[in-house]
Amino acid sequence: MKMNRMRYEVQADGSLQNGRLFFDMTSAPGEDAIDGLKEDRTGSVYVSGPRGIWILSPAGRHLGTIIAPMHPHNFTWGDEDGKTLYLCARSGLYRMRLNIPGIRP
């Protein structure tokens, strides 16, 4: 299974151009597919991938992985300050406080 994230330039009309590889998880152990995707205020990207939530730098370097009791597939930032990450897994809803707020719609 190919598991990677691409990066594109967004044009003024909303179209995408110049796609290039941002991060490749293909060789990571585990069978969980890539799912949720969020960004924090420093530009780090959070991606649900094999064995947890992968945190990637704006340059596409793996900074670490958040491992929950059960593998989360989707997640969102919450609370007034945006520093709580809510993780949705098959067995329940988990939350964890982070030092950096996320970007919310």
N, CA, C and O of each residue as an XYZ file, in Angstrom:
420
protein
N       0.846     -1.172      0.000
C       0.000      0.000      0.000
C       0.899      1.245      0.000
O       1.830      1.336      0.799
N       0.627      2.179     -0.872
C       1.385      3.422     -0.940
C       0.817      4.390      0.090
O      -0.367      4.723      0.046
N       1.652      4.838      1.008
C       1.195      5.758      2.050
C       2.108      6.978      2.067
O       3.164      6.974      2.700
N       1.681      8.018      1.362
C       2.478      9.225      1.374
C       1.583     10.445      1.331
O       0.390     10.355      1.041
N       2.178     11.581      1.624
C       1.497     12.865      1.559
C       2.223     13.726      0.540
O       3.453     13.758      0.487
N       1.442     14.415     -0.259
C       1.984     15.294     -1.287
C       1.795     16.750     -0.863
O       0.949     17.058     -0.024
N       2.593     17.637     -1.452
C       2.487     19.078     -1.219
C       2.276     19.732     -2.584
O       2.933     19.372     -3.561
N       1.348     20.701     -2.646
C       1.033     21.395     -3.895
C       1.049     22.895     -3.672
O       0.851     23.373     -2.555
N       1.284     23.623     -4.732
C       1.152     25.073     -4.715
C      -0.294     25.397     -5.081
O      -0.807     24.922     -6.095
N      -0.954     26.218     -4.242
C      -2.331     26.613     -4.514
C      -2.301     27.902     -5.328
O      -1.689     28.893     -4.929
N      -2.966     27.867     -6.464
C      -3.000     29.012     -7.363
C      -4.125     29.974     -6.956
O      -4.996     29.612     -6.165
N      -4.105     31.184     -7.492
C      -5.103     32.206     -7.158
C      -6.528     31.740     -7.431
O      -7.454     32.142     -6.727
N      -6.717     30.891     -8.451
C      -8.054     30.392     -8.792
C      -8.455     29.149     -7.998
O      -9.524     28.580     -8.219
N      -7.573     28.726     -7.055
C      -7.859     27.559     -6.223
C      -7.342     26.248     -6.793
O      -7.422     25.217     -6.126
N      -6.823     26.263     -7.995
C      -6.285     25.029     -8.579
C      -4.913     24.704     -7.965
O      -4.271     25.560     -7.356
N      -4.489     23.462     -8.139
C      -3.226     22.999     -7.577
C      -2.217     22.738     -8.685
O      -2.568     22.258     -9.763
N      -0.944     23.064     -8.401
C       0.121     22.799     -9.358
C       1.382     22.372     -8.633
O       1.510     22.528     -7.419
N       2.310     21.827     -9.411
C       3.647     21.487     -8.922
C       3.631     20.570     -7.701
O       4.265     20.867     -6.689
N       2.911     19.465     -7.799
C       2.866     18.501     -6.710
C       4.227     17.845     -6.487
O       4.919     17.482     -7.439
N       4.599     17.700     -5.219
C       5.844     17.000     -4.886
C       5.641     16.264     -3.569
O       4.786     16.619     -2.758
N       6.443     15.241     -3.384
C       6.348     14.417     -2.190
C       6.680     15.230     -0.951
O       7.716     15.892     -0.900
N       5.809     15.183      0.045
C       6.036     15.845      1.330
C       6.600     14.851      2.341
O       7.594     15.133      3.010
N       5.951     13.672      2.450
C       6.425     12.651      3.383
C       5.913     11.285      2.943
O       4.761     11.154      2.529
N       6.767     10.266      3.033
C       6.419      8.910      2.621
C       6.448      7.986      3.830
O       7.481      7.845      4.484
N       5.317      7.356      4.126
C       5.191      6.414      5.248
C       5.144      4.968      4.766
O       4.859      4.072      5.560
N       5.410      4.724      3.513
C       5.254      3.395      2.928
C       6.024      2.326      3.680
O       5.523      1.213      3.839
N       7.221      2.627      4.145
C       8.035      1.614      4.816
C       7.763      1.520      6.322
O       8.387      0.710      7.008
N       6.846      2.330      6.841
C       6.542      2.287      8.275
C       5.828      0.986      8.620
O       4.959      0.536      7.873
N       6.192      0.376      9.754
C       5.503     -0.851     10.157
C       4.064     -0.554     10.569
O       3.770      0.517     11.099
N       3.187     -1.496     10.324
C       1.783     -1.339     10.686
C       0.924     -1.301      9.443
O       1.409     -1.061      8.337
N      -0.357     -1.542      9.640
C      -1.271     -1.630      8.510
C      -2.263     -0.487      8.449
O      -3.099     -0.455      7.546
N      -2.201      0.444      9.373
C      -3.163      1.540      9.386
C      -2.875      2.507      8.251
O      -1.740      2.948      8.070
N      -3.905      2.831      7.494
C      -3.759      3.755      6.371
C      -3.727      5.192      6.868
O      -4.130      5.482      7.995
N      -3.251      6.073      6.028
C      -3.255      7.504      6.336
C      -4.696      7.985      6.315
O      -5.475      7.601      5.442
N      -5.049      8.834      7.285
C      -6.424      9.321      7.363
C      -6.419     10.814      7.683
O      -6.155     11.630      6.800
N      -6.709     11.186      8.943
C      -6.847     12.582      9.329
C      -5.594     13.413      9.084
O      -4.479     12.892      9.052
N      -5.804     14.728      8.910
C      -4.704     15.644      8.636
C      -5.044     17.003      9.248
O      -6.106     17.559      8.969
N      -4.154     17.539     10.077
C      -4.332     18.851     10.701
C      -2.990     19.556     10.762
O      -1.944     18.942     10.551
N      -3.028     20.868     11.055
C      -1.816     21.669     11.158
C      -1.857     22.483     12.439
O      -2.923     22.938     12.855
N      -0.692     22.671     13.073
C      -0.652     23.542     14.241
C      -0.147     24.922     13.839
O       0.194     25.149     12.678
N      -0.101     25.830     14.786
C       0.250     27.229     14.464
C       1.719     27.433     14.123
O       2.092     28.519     13.677
N       2.557     26.435     14.317
C       3.961     26.548     13.905
C       4.166     25.996     12.497
O       5.264     26.080     11.947
N       3.107     25.433     11.914
C       3.208     24.849     10.583
C       3.458     23.361     10.577
O       3.535     22.757      9.507
N       3.589     22.743     11.758
C       3.752     21.287     11.810
C       2.445     20.623     11.383
O       1.355     21.127     11.654
N       2.579     19.488     10.716
C       1.435     18.760     10.179
C       1.244     17.485     10.999
O       2.204     16.770     11.284
N       0.000     17.211     11.374
C      -0.367     16.021     12.144
C      -1.141     15.108     11.207
O      -2.149     15.513     10.629
N      -0.665     13.871     11.058
C      -1.255     12.927     10.113
C      -1.522     11.601     10.827
O      -0.633     11.052     11.477
N      -2.732     11.098     10.706
C      -3.030      9.776     11.239
C      -2.409      8.754     10.297
O      -2.802      8.645      9.136
N      -1.435      8.005     10.808
C      -0.728      7.018     10.004
C      -0.494      5.753     10.803
O      -1.127      5.553     11.840
N       0.393      4.902     10.346
C       0.664      3.656     11.059
C       1.045      3.891     12.523
O       1.979      4.635     12.824
N       0.320      3.257     13.407
C       0.580      3.240     14.849
C       0.324      4.540     15.592
O       0.675      4.639     16.768
N      -0.277      5.548     14.952
C      -0.600      6.766     15.701
C      -0.673      8.017     14.843
O      -0.794      7.953     13.620
N      -0.595      9.163     15.522
C      -0.607     10.460     14.867
C       0.840     10.893     14.657
O       1.566     11.116     15.625
N       1.254     11.013     13.426
C       2.620     11.414     13.077
C       2.681     12.933     13.043
O       1.808     13.580     12.464
N       3.694     13.497     13.651
C       3.907     14.941     13.613
C       5.082     15.197     12.677
O       6.179     14.674     12.871
N       4.825     16.016     11.656
C       5.816     16.310     10.632
C       6.127     17.800     10.638
O       5.223     18.624     10.769
N       7.392     18.145     10.497
C       7.790     19.551     10.432
C       7.288     20.154      9.118
O       6.912     19.416      8.208
N       7.278     21.485      9.009
C       6.883     22.097      7.732
C       7.763     21.646      6.562
O       7.340     21.720      5.408
N       8.980     21.182      6.850
C       9.884     20.692      5.803
C       9.667     19.207      5.494
O      10.323     18.661      4.607
N       8.743     18.542      6.224
C       8.459     17.132      5.964
C       9.332     16.165      6.745
O       9.487     15.015      6.334
N       9.909     16.601      7.865
C      10.725     15.721      8.710
C       9.856     15.169      9.846
O       9.099     15.917     10.466
N       9.964     13.870     10.119
C       9.192     13.226     11.186
C       9.721     13.698     12.541
O      10.872     13.433     12.889
N       8.879     14.396     13.303
C       9.267     14.916     14.612
C       8.928     13.955     15.743
O       9.594     13.957     16.779
N       7.905     13.140     15.555
C       7.485     12.201     16.586
C       6.115     11.644     16.266
O       5.471     12.049     15.298
N       5.676     10.700     17.100
C       4.384     10.058     16.898
C       3.626     10.039     18.210
O       4.179      9.655     19.241
N       2.376     10.446     18.185
C       1.492     10.359     19.345
C       0.826      8.992     19.282
O       0.162      8.656     18.301
N       1.010      8.215     20.328
C       0.421      6.878     20.377
C      -0.669      6.869     21.446
O      -0.398      7.093     22.626
N      -1.894      6.610     21.022
C      -3.050      6.570     21.923
C      -3.342      5.116     22.305
O      -2.777      4.198     21.711
N      -4.230      4.897     23.302
C      -4.583      3.525     23.679
C      -5.108      2.694     22.501
O      -4.811      1.503     22.402
N      -5.878      3.310     21.621
C      -6.346      2.673     20.393
C      -5.985      3.621     19.258
O      -5.935      4.834     19.460
N      -5.730      3.083     18.059
C      -5.299      3.915     16.944
C      -6.376      4.927     16.547
O      -7.482      4.539     16.170
N      -6.055      6.221     16.630
C      -7.016      7.237     16.191
C      -6.939      7.442     14.677
O      -5.859      7.403     14.089
N      -8.090      7.658     14.062
C      -8.114      7.903     12.623
C      -8.416      9.362     12.311
O      -7.888      9.914     11.345
N      -9.243      9.974     13.106
C      -9.565     11.379     12.901
C      -9.356     12.123     14.209
O      -9.403     11.541     15.292
N      -9.129     13.408     14.083
C      -8.839     14.215     15.269
C      -9.134     15.670     14.963
O      -9.271     16.062     13.804
N      -9.230     16.474     16.029
C      -9.498     17.894     15.874
C      -8.943     18.653     17.058
O      -8.720     18.079     18.124
N      -8.721     19.946     16.872
C      -8.271     20.813     17.959
C      -9.499     21.305     18.695
O     -10.535     21.567     18.085
N      -9.381     21.430     20.015
C     -10.514     21.904     20.803
C     -10.108     22.792     21.954
O      -8.937     23.135     22.118
N     -11.086     23.156     22.742
C     -11.005     24.068     23.880
C     -10.748     25.493     23.395
O     -10.358     25.704     22.247
N     -10.965     26.452     24.261
C     -10.877     27.857     23.873
C      -9.513     28.244     23.313
O      -9.428     29.055     22.390
N      -8.437     27.664     23.870
C      -7.090     28.042     23.427
C      -6.575     27.183     22.276
O      -5.474     27.421     21.778
N      -7.352     26.188     21.845
C      -6.956     25.344     20.728
C      -5.803     24.400     21.019
O      -5.203     23.861     20.089
N      -5.476     24.185     22.302
C      -4.329     23.344     22.658
C      -4.708     21.917     23.056
O      -3.844     21.141     23.462
N      -5.978     21.569     22.944
C      -6.387     20.196     23.244
C      -6.655     19.470     21.934
O      -7.418     19.937     21.087
N      -6.014     18.324     21.788
C      -6.199     17.489     20.607
C      -7.168     16.376     20.974
O      -6.883     15.576     21.865
N      -8.315     16.318     20.293
C      -9.305     15.271     20.501
C      -9.104     14.217     19.423
O      -9.090     14.526     18.231
N      -8.946     12.961     19.858
C      -8.644     11.843     18.965
C      -9.827     10.891     18.922
O     -10.308     10.462     19.971
N     -10.304     10.555     17.738
C     -11.415      9.620     17.564
C     -10.873      8.261     17.144
O     -10.193      8.140     16.125
N     -11.179      7.243     17.935
C     -10.767      5.876     17.632
C     -11.996      4.978     17.700
O     -13.059      5.408     18.146
N     -11.853      3.745     17.263
C     -12.988      2.815     17.289
C     -13.534      2.609     18.695
O     -14.737      2.426     18.878
N     -12.654      2.641     19.682
C     -13.063      2.328     21.049
C     -13.491      3.538     21.853
O     -13.998      3.376     22.963
N     -13.309      4.737     21.343
C     -13.721      5.894     22.112
C     -13.086      7.186     21.631
O     -12.447      7.246     20.580
N     -13.285      8.202     22.428
C     -12.760      9.527     22.159
C     -11.702      9.837     23.212
O     -11.956      9.695     24.408
N     -10.537     10.252     22.780
C      -9.432     10.568     23.684
C      -9.073     12.036     23.518
O      -9.337     12.631     22.473
N      -8.474     12.613     24.540
C      -8.003     13.987     24.425
C      -6.657     14.114     25.106
O      -6.340     13.398     26.055
N      -5.881     15.044     24.594
C      -4.592     15.317     25.225
C      -4.249     16.782     25.029
O      -4.512     17.366     23.978
N      -3.655     17.363     26.065
C      -3.239     18.764     26.014
C      -1.863     18.848     25.368
O      -0.980     18.035     25.643
N      -1.698     19.838     24.512
C      -0.425     20.085     23.843
C       0.043     21.496     24.183
O      -0.746     22.312     24.658
N       1.291     21.782     23.949
C       1.837     23.108     24.233
C       1.580     24.101     23.114
O       1.646     25.311     23.332
N       1.292     23.612     21.932
C       1.116     24.469     20.754
C      -0.323     24.362     20.283
O      -0.832     23.251     20.132
N      -0.995     25.479     20.048
C      -2.369     25.403     19.557
C      -2.427     24.991     18.093
O      -1.499     25.225     17.319
N      -3.542     24.375     17.742
C      -3.756     23.980     16.364
C      -4.495     25.062     15.592
O      -5.060     25.990     16.171
N      -4.476     24.923     14.282
C      -5.232     25.823     13.424
C      -6.632     25.244     13.281
O      -6.812     24.084     12.910
N      -7.610     26.076     13.583
C      -9.003     25.635     13.487
C      -9.754     26.465     12.441
O      -9.437     27.633     12.211
N     -10.754     25.838     11.815
C     -11.536     26.597     10.824
C     -12.313     27.723     11.480
O     -13.023     28.462     10.798
